[in-house]
Amino acid sequence: MLYNENGTVNNWLTVWRGINMEEFLKAYKYLERACDEMYGQIKGLARYISEMERTPIFVSEHIPGWEDELNRLKRVRHIRNAMADDPEGEDARFSSGDIAFLNGICGRIKTKADMLSRSKAQQNLYSGRNRQPAPVKVAVVKKKRIDWKYYSKWGLVFAGCVAVGLLLVLLGWAISACIV
């Protein structure tokens, strides 16, 4: 049991490690409401997180802090779910930084300066709507000539001997076929 500034005893559920649990829940609900308004449905925060997860890597890698924000959103959602299941558990612990993060991301969502809005702008850069068509390259086929200066003299002599040998074998076969 902890005492508040009025000298009355607070329940441990309302104060966790000097940080007000109600303040955390209020910030979380405010973020959840902002996401619900953004998508026009309930469970907007879950959809926001799933859209962040489904964003292509070629878009998210160009936005600094993307992975950190996604991981912190998942962590905060996990803390909130743990509070609902078991408020005394280890998973229900949070810090004042978590509350500041919730308030900050909520403000960014309201002003369309959040990571997902930035990723949609980044995706528009990669989509066909804002790109100029690539110039068409025409392939020019040239006839290949053998440049004999790269072949050695002895290689040519060997190739000639093999050709003469094959001709003699064929000629001997043809003669033997005619005699019989």
Buried (B, 14 or more C-beta within 10 A) or exposed (E): EEEEEEEEEBEEEEBBEEBBBEBBBBBBBBBBBBBBEBBEEEEBBEBBBEEBEEBEEEBBEEBEEBEEBBEBBEBBBEBBEBBEEEEEEEEBEBBEEBBEBBBBBBBBBEEEEBBBBBBEEBBEEEEEEEEEEEEEEEEEEEEEEEEEEEEEEEEEEEEEEEEEEEEEEEEEEEEEEEEE
